[in-house]
Amino acid sequence: MAAARPGDGSPRPVVLGRVGAPFGVQGWLKVQSYTDPLEGIAGYRVWELYRGTSLGRRTVLDWKRAGSGVAVRLEGVDSREAAQALTGAEVRVERAELPPAAPGEYYWHDLVGLDASSPQGVPLGRVAEILEMPAHPVLVLEGDRQRLVPLVADRLVAVDLDAGRLTLDWHPDD
């Protein structure tokens, strides 16, 4: 199964963060940003908020740094109670809104769902998720068993998004 190519206009939502607790009493929200840099999340002007089902689309009116995160003010959220109602919601944007990745770079979102194999063609599993660990990200591969593979240049041999696969320098018994 081929994965959709980056920037191909596919209506695939990408999770960029999660709404945290209210920040003050005027409707501001703390947001845990998954972007790099953290404040990059505020550059996406319209967010879809999702918690089990869509909570609607909201326009970012203002933002500021708040400790180790970001605080935002969203259209239609002007009280602490309204902000509290959004706590825990995922912040999503459409995949097509992301800028193209540089050559040789990939959005993690695009790697999830790809089939992984060794350079010898031995199947290792499908990328189920990517965990951010202190030292480096880790691919979680699901197949005949679960494998955890460091997502580092030495291990990532090739990525073919059109074919829906990636090649990892990883022994099937590891």
Buried (B, 14 or more C-beta within 10 A) or exposed (E): EEBBEBBEEEEBBBEBBBBBEBBEEEBBBBBBBBBEEBBBBBBBEEBBBBBEEEBBEBEBBEBEEBEEBBBBBBBEBBEBEBBEBBBEBBBBBBBBBBEEEEEEEBBBBBBBBBBBBBEEEEBBBBBEEBEEEEEEBBBBBBBEEEBEBBBEEEBBBEBEBEEBBBBBBBEBEE
